[in-house]
């Protein structure tokens, strides 16, 4: 197998490189828009610059690298930024996918595309792969449009939807709910955390594992990849505080209406993951296990 990863500098991309670099029978090609952040950790890893929204680059890189599988992790995922910069969002989340779909079909490359629970309305959950989409923000609209491009492909494809990914990675600017709660409470800062949004939070390592299993099994179709625990961010925050022995009185339970954000969030999503468990052998960590792993990785006690 020869696997090309887009977005190798991102959280999921870095976790995939870490996982797949250990597999003996895989040739791995990392690609990203910026300079290679993993050069010091994986000096022998082939790296190719790739802006997936550049059609010529996409065609040239896939033709030259000849992957058997392409795992597309690159995307514009900041939900509010997508709402405020819709043209840029569409370019990165939809146009780029169009180019990848075309190139993968032309070169018989199995495309594994990462999508999101934000294609759903938030009126019900947890959701199966057959649930009806109905996005409530532009990010969700862009990811749904991308899914439809993938589904219309003449080549082999799999779509892996996920929920509230958390994790830590090298030179990665964005925080996550575990570290945000831990660091805020350690500093004695009160925090407001919503208790009316329901998710099945996904450890980044688990999502990487799901992508690898989909490639290994040459899976086709749609799979839901997340944990199987339905939690609100408030419930997650309490678990984090409990793990680190921090003051829960600093955590105030609020509802989503108390935040003024450019993009609306779906209230209730979360996934039923039995298809991925049955067909791929996918087994996620619990949220408690995820907290413990992040604690080990950040080496702050």
C-alpha positions in Angstrom: 0.0 0.0 0.0 1.1 3.5 -0.8 -0.8 6.1 1.2 -0.8 9.8 0.6 -2.0 12.1 3.4 -3.3 15.6 2.7 -3.0 18.0 5.6 -0.1 16.2 7.3 0.7 19.3 9.4 -2.8 19.2 11.1 -3.9 17.4 14.2 -5.3 14.3 12.4 -2.6 14.4 9.8 0.1 14.2 12.4 -1.6 11.4 14.2 -1.9 9.5 10.9 1.8 9.9 10.2 2.6 8.7 13.7 0.4 5.6 13.2 1.2 4.7 9.6 5.0 5.3 9.9 5.0 2.3 12.2 3.4 0.0 9.7 6.0 -2.2 7.9 4.2 -2.7 4.6 3.2 0.9 3.9 4.9 3.5 1.8 3.7 6.9 3.2 3.7 10.3 1.5 2.9 13.3 3.6 1.6 16.5 2.0 0.6 19.9 3.3 0.3 23.5 2.3 2.9 24.8 4.7 6.5 23.7 5.4 6.8 20.1 6.8 6.3 20.3 10.6 7.3 16.7 11.1 10.7 16.9 9.4 12.6 16.6 12.7 10.4 13.7 14.0 10.3 11.8 10.8 13.4 12.8 8.8 13.1 10.0 6.3 9.4 10.5 5.6 8.8 11.7 2.0 7.1 15.1 2.0 5.6 16.9 -0.9 4.1 20.5 -0.7 0.4 20.4 -1.8 -2.3 22.9 -1.8 -5.4 20.8 -2.6 -7.3 23.8 -3.8 -4.8 24.2 -6.7 -6.0 21.9 -9.5 -2.7 21.7 -11.3 -0.8 20.8 -8.1 -3.3 18.1 -7.3 -3.0 16.5 -10.7 0.7 16.6 -10.8 1.3 15.3 -7.3 -1.1 12.3 -7.6 0.3 11.5 -11.1 3.9 11.6 -9.8 3.4 9.9 -6.4 1.0 7.2 -7.6 -0.6 6.4 -4.3 -3.0 3.4 -3.9 -4.9 5.3 -1.2 -5.4 9.0 -0.4 -6.6 10.1 3.0 -7.9 13.6 2.8 -7.6 15.3 6.2 -6.9 18.9 5.0 -9.9 21.3 5.4 -10.9 24.6 6.8 -12.5 23.5 10.1 -12.9 26.7 12.2 -16.7 27.0 12.1 -16.9 30.7 12.8 -14.1 31.5 10.2 -16.0 29.5 7.7 -19.2 31.6 8.4 -17.2 34.8 8.0 -15.1 33.8 5.0 -17.4 31.7 2.9 -15.6 32.0 -0.4 -12.3 30.8 1.2 -14.2 28.0 3.0 -15.8 26.8 -0.2 -12.4 26.8 -2.0 -10.7 24.7 0.7 -13.7 22.4 1.6 -15.4 21.9 -1.7 -13.3 23.0 -4.7 -10.3 21.1 -3.3 -12.4 17.9 -2.9 -13.6 18.3 -6.5 -10.0 18.3 -7.7 -9.0 15.3 -5.5 -12.1 13.3 -6.6 -11.2 13.9 -10.2 -7.6 13.0 -9.9 -8.2 10.0 -7.7 -10.7 8.6 -10.1 -8.4 9.2 -13.1 -5.5 7.3 -11.4 -7.5 4.6 -9.6 -6.7 5.9 -6.1 -9.0 4.9 -3.2 -10.1 8.2 -1.7 -10.9 8.3 2.1 -12.5 11.6 2.9 -13.0 13.0 6.4 -16.3 14.7 7.1 -18.3 15.9 10.1 -21.4 15.7 12.3 -22.0 19.3 11.4 -23.7 18.2 8.2 -26.7 17.5 10.5 -29.3 19.8 12.0 -28.8 18.9 15.6 -32.4 18.0 16.2 -31.7 14.4 17.1 -28.8 12.1 18.0 -26.9 9.8 18.2 -27.1 9.3 14.4 -26.6 6.4 12.0 -24.9 6.8 8.6 -28.3 6.9 7.0 -29.5 9.9 9.0 -30.8 12.8 6.8 -28.4 15.8 6.6 -29.5 19.4 7.3 -26.6 21.7 8.1 -27.3 24.8 10.2 -24.1 26.7 9.3 -21.8 27.3 6.3 -19.1 24.9 7.4 -21.7 22.1 7.5 -23.0 23.2 4.1 -19.5 23.0 2.6 -18.8 19.6 4.1 -22.1 18.2 2.9 -21.4 19.6 -0.6 -18.0 17.8 -0.5 -19.6 14.5 0.6 -21.9 14.7 -2.5 -18.9 15.2 -4.8 -17.2 12.2 -3.2 -20.4 10.1 -3.5 -20.6 10.9 -7.2 -17.1 9.8 -7.9 -16.5 7.0 -10.5 -13.6 5.7 -8.3 -13.4 3.9 -5.0 -14.3 6.1 -2.0 -15.1 6.0 1.7 -16.4 8.9 3.8 -15.5 8.9 7.5 -17.7 11.3 9.6 -16.4 12.4 13.0 -17.4 14.5 16.0 -15.6 17.0 18.2 -12.0 15.8 17.7 -9.6 16.5 20.5 -5.9 15.9 20.9 -2.5 17.5 21.0 0.2 17.6 18.3 3.5 19.2 17.5 3.5 22.9 16.7 -0.3 22.9 16.5 -1.9 26.3 17.4 -5.4 25.3 18.4 -6.3 24.1 21.8 -8.9 21.4 22.8 -11.5 21.1 25.5 -9.3 18.9 27.7 -6.3 21.3 27.8 -8.5 24.4 27.8 -10.4 23.3 30.9 -7.3 22.0 32.7 -5.3 25.1 32.0 -8.1 27.5 32.9 -8.9 25.9 36.2 -5.2 25.6 37.1 -4.9 29.3 36.5 -8.0 29.9 38.7 -10.0 31.3 35.8 -13.7 30.8 35.9 -15.1 29.2 32.7 -18.6 29.0 31.2 -19.3 25.7 29.5 -22.4 24.7 27.6 -24.6 21.9 28.8 -27.2 21.8 26.0 -25.0 20.5 23.2 -24.6 16.8 23.0 -21.6 15.1 21.2 -19.7 11.8 21.1 -16.2 13.3 21.5 -13.4 11.7 19.4 -9.8 11.3 20.4 -7.6 12.2 17.4 -5.7 8.9 17.7 -9.0 7.1 17.3 -9.9 9.0 14.2 -6.5 8.2 12.8 -7.1 4.5 13.6 -10.4 4.7 11.8 -8.8 6.1 8.7 -6.2 3.4 8.7 -8.7 0.7 9.2 -10.8 2.1 6.2 -7.7 2.0 4.0 -6.5 -1.5 5.2 -10.0 -3.0 4.5 -10.5 -1.0 1.3 -13.7 0.1 2.8 -16.3 1.8 0.7 -19.3 3.9 1.7 -20.0 6.0 4.8 -18.7 5.3 8.3 -19.3 7.1 11.6 -16.0 7.3 13.6 -16.2 8.7 17.1 -16.5 7.5 20.7 -19.8 6.0 21.8 -20.3 8.2 24.9 -22.9 11.0 24.5 -21.6 13.9 26.6 -22.2 17.7 26.8 -19.1 20.0 27.0 -20.1 20.7 30.6 -20.0 17.0 31.5 -16.6 16.7 29.7 -15.3 19.7 31.7 -16.4 18.0 35.0 -14.5 14.9 34.0 -11.4 16.9 33.2 -11.6 18.7 36.5 -12.0 15.4 38.4 -9.1 13.8 36.7 -6.7 16.6 37.5 -8.2 17.3 41.0 -9.2 20.8 40.1 -11.9 23.1 41.5 -15.3 22.4 39.8 -16.8 25.5 41.4 -15.0 27.5 38.7 -17.1 25.8 36.0 -20.5 27.5 35.3 -23.1 25.6 33.4 -24.7 27.7 30.6 -26.7 27.1 27.5 -25.6 27.8 23.9 -27.8 31.0 23.7 -25.4 32.7 26.1 -22.7 32.8 23.5 -22.8 35.1 20.5 -20.9 33.3 17.7 -21.1 34.0 14.0 -22.0 30.4 13.2 -24.9 28.5 14.7 -24.0 25.1 16.2 -26.2 21.9 16.0 -27.5 21.1 19.5 -27.6 17.3 19.4 -25.5 15.1 17.2 -23.3 12.3 18.3 -22.9 9.0 16.4 -23.9 5.4 16.5 -20.6 3.6 15.5 -21.8 0.0 15.3 -21.1 -0.2 11.6 -17.5 0.9 12.0 -17.1 -1.5 14.9 -18.6 -4.4 13.0 -17.1 -3.9 9.5 -13.7 -2.3 10.4 -13.0 -3.6 13.9 -13.0 0.0 15.2 -12.7 0.4 19.0 -12.4 3.9 20.4 -11.1 5.1 23.7 -13.4 6.4 26.4 -13.3 10.1 27.2 -11.6 9.3 30.6 -8.9 7.3 28.7 -8.5 10.2 26.3 -7.9 12.6 29.1 -5.3 10.3 30.6 -3.5 10.0 27.2 -3.4 13.8 26.7 -2.0 14.2 30.2 0.8 11.8 29.3 1.5 13.5 26.0 1.7 17.0 27.4 3.8 15.7 30.3 2.3 18.3 32.7 1.1 16.9 36.0 
